[in-house]
């Protein structure tokens, strides 16, 4: 037997998302072959689960139809209006305003404001309408389906009920609640948008009733225009009131200033201030000249007479008298100047108050809608809203397509999820990738009728099945060209994986090359004795125990002369001890000399240890792995158990593979020749 391959089990090298993307795009080190293989695998997954995907796609389509039909239609009424900012007369019409967009955004918010919505409710008297609630509350899904059925077939399921239009009396609390509810409905249904290069504004309102939608849209814009006019009027009234109050205050202040000026003039006797100033100036000049003349006379007399002369004394007395008169007059003039300063102040107060009073009086007379000096909206309706001809929602075709596509995507997603969660082997490529051992061949599924499958090789030696068995035989022989295996053990991970079928047909294939012995070493659940008729009940157990000779246990096959069968014989109480005995080892060595090839069918690896013992005596141990049944963990655990006992697995065989379901190239690629040979034989018949 070959030496143990310590790397016989390959780890699960799951590809990262980046590697998968690179493989799909053909980037990195991935070859075109790996890309085609990946795409083929994706297509194969879709193909294998096509009926489930189609079913989910149909369910998605039906769900989309139900969604589209049961949804309540929504109608949209559209109104076009022009909104322009109008500046006051004090403003400049040609000045560029970089913040003009704020004005339009403000108008959009005003159109959607609660105050405008409340005006609409009051304007249309919606609170008093009993039918308005029916117009705003969508019908049930059943009634929507019935309406669609009536539209398509013309058969009326539900009778139309005339909506009452009379006004009903509500309490103040009920009216407030209803008004609040209607206001919220109107606010939620309004949308406003404006053009980037024009002053046109689009106002839309959505409702389940087309006439009601148009009515609300028109009333909404009218309420907005009224709100703007009322706002301007209120602003003008407030300005007028403020100006009137300021004028009254300024008039009172002016009267007070004039009264103070008049009282000061009377008190200080300054009624003719200009004449008084002229007299005062003349007197001051005369006194000053008199003083100068007295001084000059004194100086002249002092030069002519002595200091004690009587004329000098008289002249000095005249100078002193002139000095007193000049000083007295100067003091009087100084006091008069202070009064003039106070008079000037009072006159200025009167003048300032007079100017303010006249300015505010002029503003008051010119007050109008633009007196506040701020921008206001100038809005007008360009196109009134008309009842829409059709709903904007639901878009039935789009909903059905989206739901159908969603069902398709869900089906594909579930298919890939199923593949990811399914840990069984689907193809020969997955066997090699997951276990890291060579795949010697693939045996196709035989269908529901399994009678005679253990000897199917003899029915047509050139059939697809027979060619697959020959392919496995060739792989075993070329696994060691210098010393081809003679003793071959067939096992599996668990029961019912097709190992007995494989062993029986493989023995028939080897019989084409020489004398072959088929041994049923599955001493716990033997099957070969049930599928091949023999005229004896003794077998391997009896021969190993020494009860009967070999000639009494071995029987030639009735159809294939080079095939000899050694059944299990009597069921032993201790199969493992019998197979591990030296006697059994000697028997195997003796049988090597008698037959060209020996094929041994033994118990599965995981439930029993028989395959471990036989693996020490054989030249090659093969493991059968059933497609869509054997899991990765089962096969991996079986191989680990054999490797732990220094037993190497020579190769793997995938059994019960559904060739029609999958890609035949994933299962070994050898079926083309078999199918061609089968057709060729059929044509010759």
LINFEN-V679106 format. One record per backbone hydrogen bond with DSSP energy under -1.0 kcal/mol. CO is the residue of the C=O (numbers start at 1). NH is the residue of the N-H. E is the energy in kcal/mol with one decimal. If there is no record, write none. Layout:
co: [CO & CO]
nh: [NH & NH]
e: [E & E]
//
This chain:
co: [5 & 11 & 12 & 16 & 17 & 18 & 19 & 20 & 21 & 22 & 22 & 27 & 31 & 32 & 33 & 34 & 35 & 36 & 37 & 38 & 39 & 40 & 41 & 42 & 43 & 44 & 45 & 47 & 49 & 50 & 51 & 52 & 53 & 54 & 55 & 56 & 57 & 58 & 59 & 60 & 61 & 62 & 63 & 64 & 65 & 66 & 67 & 74 & 74 & 75 & 77 & 79 & 80 & 80 & 81 & 82 & 84 & 86 & 88 & 97 & 99 & 100 & 101 & 102 & 103 & 104 & 105 & 106 & 107 & 108 & 110 & 113 & 114 & 115 & 116 & 117 & 118 & 119 & 120 & 121 & 131 & 132 & 133 & 140 & 141 & 142 & 143 & 144 & 145 & 146 & 147 & 148 & 149 & 150 & 171 & 172 & 173 & 174 & 175 & 176 & 177 & 178 & 179 & 180 & 181 & 182 & 183 & 184 & 185 & 189 & 191 & 193 & 199 & 200 & 201 & 202 & 203 & 204 & 205 & 207 & 209 & 210 & 211 & 212 & 213 & 214 & 215 & 216 & 217 & 218 & 219 & 220 & 221 & 222 & 223 & 224 & 225 & 226 & 227 & 228 & 229 & 230 & 231 & 232 & 233 & 234 & 235 & 236 & 237 & 238 & 239 & 240 & 241 & 242 & 243 & 244 & 245 & 246 & 247 & 248 & 249 & 250 & 251 & 252 & 253 & 254 & 255 & 256 & 257 & 258 & 259 & 260 & 261 & 262 & 263 & 264 & 265 & 272 & 273 & 274 & 275 & 276 & 277 & 278 & 279 & 280 & 281 & 282 & 283 & 284 & 285 & 286 & 287 & 288 & 289 & 290 & 291 & 292 & 293 & 294 & 295 & 296 & 297 & 298 & 299 & 300 & 301 & 306 & 309 & 310 & 311 & 312 & 313 & 314 & 315 & 316 & 317 & 318 & 319 & 320 & 321 & 322 & 323 & 324 & 325 & 326 & 327 & 328 & 329 & 330 & 331 & 332 & 333 & 334 & 335 & 336 & 337 & 338 & 339 & 340 & 341 & 342 & 343 & 344 & 345 & 346 & 347 & 348 & 349 & 350 & 351 & 352 & 353 & 354 & 355 & 356 & 357 & 358 & 359 & 360 & 361 & 362 & 368 & 370 & 376 & 378 & 380 & 383 & 393 & 394 & 395 & 396 & 397 & 398 & 399 & 400 & 401 & 402 & 403 & 404 & 405 & 406 & 407 & 408 & 409 & 410 & 411 & 412 & 413 & 414 & 415 & 416 & 417 & 418 & 423 & 425 & 427 & 428 & 429 & 430 & 431 & 432 & 438 & 441 & 443 & 450 & 452 & 453 & 455 & 456 & 460 & 463 & 464 & 465 & 466 & 467 & 468 & 469 & 470 & 471 & 472 & 473 & 474 & 486 & 487 & 487 & 488 & 489 & 490 & 491 & 492 & 493 & 498 & 499 & 500 & 501 & 502 & 503 & 504 & 505 & 506 & 507 & 509 & 510 & 510 & 515 & 515 & 516 & 517 & 518 & 519 & 519 & 521 & 527 & 528 & 539 & 540 & 541 & 542 & 550 & 550 & 555 & 560 & 562 & 563 & 564 & 565 & 566 & 567 & 568 & 574 & 575 & 576 & 581 & 582 & 583 & 584 & 585 & 586 & 587 & 588 & 591 & 597 & 598 & 599 & 600 & 601 & 604 & 609 & 610 & 611 & 613 & 614 & 614 & 620 & 621 & 622 & 623 & 625 & 626 & 626 & 630 & 631 & 632 & 633 & 634 & 635 & 636 & 637 & 638 & 639 & 640 & 642 & 643 & 651 & 652 & 653 & 654 & 655 & 657 & 657 & 658 & 663 & 664 & 664 & 666 & 666 & 670 & 671 & 672 & 673 & 674 & 675 & 676 & 677 & 678 & 679 & 680]
nh: [8 & 13 & 14 & 20 & 21 & 22 & 23 & 24 & 25 & 26 & 27 & 30 & 35 & 36 & 37 & 38 & 39 & 40 & 41 & 42 & 43 & 44 & 45 & 46 & 47 & 48 & 49 & 50 & 53 & 54 & 55 & 56 & 57 & 58 & 59 & 60 & 61 & 62 & 63 & 64 & 65 & 66 & 67 & 68 & 69 & 70 & 71 & 392 & 393 & 207 & 205 & 203 & 382 & 383 & 201 & 380 & 378 & 376 & 91 & 100 & 102 & 104 & 105 & 106 & 107 & 108 & 109 & 110 & 111 & 112 & 113 & 117 & 118 & 119 & 120 & 121 & 122 & 123 & 124 & 126 & 135 & 136 & 137 & 144 & 145 & 146 & 147 & 148 & 149 & 150 & 151 & 152 & 153 & 154 & 175 & 176 & 177 & 178 & 179 & 180 & 181 & 182 & 183 & 184 & 185 & 186 & 187 & 188 & 189 & 206 & 204 & 202 & 83 & 195 & 81 & 193 & 79 & 191 & 77 & 75 & 213 & 214 & 215 & 216 & 217 & 218 & 219 & 220 & 221 & 222 & 223 & 224 & 225 & 226 & 227 & 228 & 229 & 230 & 231 & 232 & 233 & 234 & 235 & 236 & 237 & 238 & 239 & 240 & 241 & 242 & 243 & 244 & 245 & 246 & 247 & 248 & 249 & 250 & 251 & 252 & 253 & 254 & 255 & 256 & 257 & 258 & 259 & 260 & 261 & 262 & 263 & 264 & 265 & 266 & 267 & 268 & 270 & 276 & 277 & 278 & 279 & 280 & 281 & 282 & 283 & 284 & 285 & 286 & 287 & 288 & 289 & 290 & 291 & 292 & 293 & 294 & 295 & 296 & 297 & 298 & 299 & 300 & 301 & 302 & 303 & 304 & 305 & 309 & 313 & 314 & 315 & 316 & 317 & 318 & 319 & 320 & 321 & 322 & 323 & 324 & 325 & 326 & 327 & 328 & 329 & 330 & 331 & 332 & 333 & 334 & 335 & 336 & 337 & 338 & 339 & 340 & 341 & 342 & 343 & 344 & 345 & 346 & 347 & 348 & 349 & 350 & 351 & 352 & 353 & 354 & 355 & 356 & 357 & 358 & 359 & 360 & 361 & 362 & 363 & 364 & 365 & 366 & 371 & 373 & 86 & 84 & 82 & 80 & 74 & 396 & 399 & 400 & 401 & 402 & 403 & 404 & 405 & 406 & 407 & 408 & 409 & 410 & 411 & 412 & 413 & 414 & 415 & 416 & 417 & 418 & 419 & 420 & 421 & 422 & 632 & 628 & 431 & 432 & 433 & 434 & 435 & 436 & 652 & 654 & 657 & 453 & 455 & 456 & 458 & 459 & 463 & 467 & 468 & 469 & 470 & 471 & 472 & 473 & 474 & 475 & 476 & 477 & 478 & 598 & 619 & 620 & 600 & 622 & 602 & 624 & 605 & 606 & 502 & 503 & 504 & 505 & 506 & 507 & 508 & 509 & 510 & 511 & 512 & 513 & 514 & 596 & 597 & 564 & 599 & 566 & 521 & 601 & 523 & 530 & 532 & 543 & 544 & 545 & 547 & 553 & 554 & 565 & 563 & 516 & 557 & 518 & 555 & 520 & 540 & 541 & 578 & 579 & 580 & 585 & 586 & 587 & 588 & 589 & 590 & 591 & 592 & 595 & 517 & 488 & 519 & 490 & 521 & 608 & 613 & 614 & 615 & 616 & 617 & 618 & 489 & 650 & 491 & 653 & 655 & 629 & 630 & 425 & 635 & 636 & 637 & 638 & 639 & 640 & 641 & 642 & 643 & 644 & 647 & 646 & 623 & 440 & 625 & 443 & 627 & 445 & 659 & 662 & 666 & 667 & 669 & 428 & 429 & 674 & 675 & 676 & 677 & 678 & 679 & 680 & 681 & 682 & 683 & 684]
e: [-1.4 & -1.4 & -1.6 & -2.3 & -2.5 & -2.4 & -2.6 & -2.6 & -2.5 & -1.0 & -2.0 & -1.3 & -1.8 & -2.5 & -2.3 & -2.4 & -2.7 & -2.5 & -2.4 & -2.4 & -2.7 & -2.5 & -2.2 & -2.0 & -2.8 & -2.8 & -1.5 & -1.2 & -2.3 & -2.9 & -2.4 & -2.4 & -2.3 & -2.5 & -2.7 & -2.6 & -2.2 & -2.8 & -2.8 & -2.5 & -2.4 & -2.6 & -2.7 & -2.9 & -2.4 & -2.7 & -1.4 & -2.7 & -1.2 & -2.5 & -1.9 & -3.0 & -2.4 & -2.2 & -3.5 & -1.9 & -2.5 & -1.5 & -1.3 & -1.3 & -1.0 & -1.3 & -2.5 & -2.1 & -1.9 & -2.3 & -2.0 & -2.1 & -2.2 & -1.1 & -1.4 & -1.6 & -2.7 & -1.8 & -2.0 & -2.2 & -2.4 & -3.1 & -2.6 & -1.9 & -1.6 & -1.3 & -2.1 & -2.1 & -2.4 & -2.3 & -2.3 & -2.2 & -2.5 & -2.4 & -2.1 & -2.0 & -2.8 & -2.0 & -2.8 & -2.2 & -2.4 & -2.6 & -2.6 & -2.5 & -2.4 & -2.8 & -2.6 & -2.1 & -2.1 & -2.4 & -2.4 & -2.3 & -1.2 & -1.7 & -2.7 & -3.6 & -2.2 & -1.8 & -2.3 & -2.2 & -2.7 & -2.1 & -2.4 & -3.7 & -2.1 & -2.0 & -2.2 & -2.4 & -2.2 & -2.3 & -2.3 & -2.4 & -1.8 & -2.1 & -2.4 & -2.0 & -2.4 & -2.5 & -2.4 & -2.0 & -2.4 & -3.0 & -2.2 & -2.3 & -2.8 & -2.7 & -2.2 & -2.6 & -2.7 & -2.4 & -2.2 & -2.6 & -2.5 & -2.3 & -2.6 & -2.5 & -2.1 & -2.3 & -2.7 & -2.1 & -2.0 & -2.9 & -2.7 & -2.1 & -2.3 & -2.6 & -2.4 & -2.0 & -2.1 & -2.4 & -2.3 & -2.2 & -1.9 & -2.3 & -2.4 & -2.0 & -2.1 & -2.2 & -2.4 & -2.3 & -2.5 & -1.7 & -1.7 & -1.6 & -2.0 & -2.2 & -1.8 & -1.9 & -2.4 & -2.1 & -1.9 & -2.3 & -2.5 & -1.8 & -2.2 & -2.4 & -2.2 & -2.0 & -2.4 & -2.2 & -1.9 & -2.3 & -2.4 & -2.2 & -2.2 & -2.1 & -2.4 & -2.0 & -1.2 & -1.4 & -3.3 & -1.1 & -1.5 & -1.9 & -2.4 & -2.3 & -2.0 & -1.8 & -2.1 & -2.3 & -2.1 & -2.3 & -2.4 & -2.1 & -2.1 & -2.2 & -2.4 & -2.4 & -1.8 & -2.2 & -2.3 & -1.8 & -2.5 & -2.4 & -2.1 & -1.7 & -1.8 & -1.5 & -1.4 & -1.7 & -2.2 & -2.1 & -2.1 & -2.6 & -2.1 & -2.2 & -2.3 & -2.3 & -2.3 & -1.9 & -2.2 & -2.9 & -2.3 & -1.9 & -2.2 & -2.5 & -2.2 & -2.2 & -2.4 & -2.5 & -1.9 & -1.8 & -2.2 & -2.3 & -1.5 & -1.4 & -1.6 & -1.4 & -2.5 & -1.9 & -2.9 & -2.1 & -3.2 & -1.3 & -2.8 & -2.7 & -2.4 & -2.7 & -2.7 & -2.4 & -2.7 & -2.7 & -2.6 & -2.3 & -2.9 & -2.7 & -2.5 & -2.5 & -2.9 & -2.9 & -2.2 & -2.6 & -2.6 & -2.8 & -2.1 & -2.4 & -2.4 & -1.7 & -2.0 & -2.7 & -1.5 & -2.0 & -2.5 & -2.4 & -2.1 & -1.9 & -2.0 & -2.0 & -2.4 & -1.6 & -1.1 & -1.3 & -1.2 & -1.0 & -1.8 & -2.6 & -1.9 & -1.8 & -2.6 & -2.3 & -1.8 & -2.5 & -2.7 & -2.1 & -2.1 & -2.2 & -2.3 & -3.3 & -2.4 & -1.6 & -3.3 & -3.2 & -2.1 & -2.9 & -3.2 & -1.9 & -2.0 & -2.9 & -2.7 & -2.2 & -2.5 & -2.1 & -1.8 & -1.8 & -2.5 & -1.8 & -1.2 & -2.0 & -1.3 & -1.5 & -1.7 & -2.9 & -2.9 & -3.1 & -1.1 & -3.0 & -1.6 & -1.6 & -1.9 & -2.3 & -2.8 & -2.0 & -2.3 & -1.3 & -2.2 & -3.1 & -1.5 & -3.2 & -3.2 & -3.3 & -2.2 & -2.6 & -3.2 & -2.3 & -1.6 & -2.2 & -1.8 & -1.4 & -2.4 & -2.0 & -2.1 & -1.8 & -2.2 & -2.5 & -1.5 & -2.0 & -2.5 & -3.2 & -3.0 & -3.2 & -2.4 & -1.0 & -1.5 & -2.6 & -2.0 & -1.1 & -1.3 & -1.4 & -2.6 & -2.2 & -2.5 & -2.3 & -2.7 & -1.3 & -2.0 & -1.4 & -2.1 & -2.4 & -2.7 & -2.1 & -2.2 & -2.4 & -2.0 & -1.9 & -2.8 & -2.1 & -2.4 & -1.8 & -1.8 & -2.6 & -3.0 & -3.4 & -3.2 & -2.7 & -1.2 & -1.6 & -2.0 & -1.3 & -1.4 & -1.3 & -1.1 & -1.0 & -2.9 & -2.1 & -2.6 & -2.3 & -2.3 & -2.4 & -2.5 & -2.1 & -2.1 & -1.3]
//
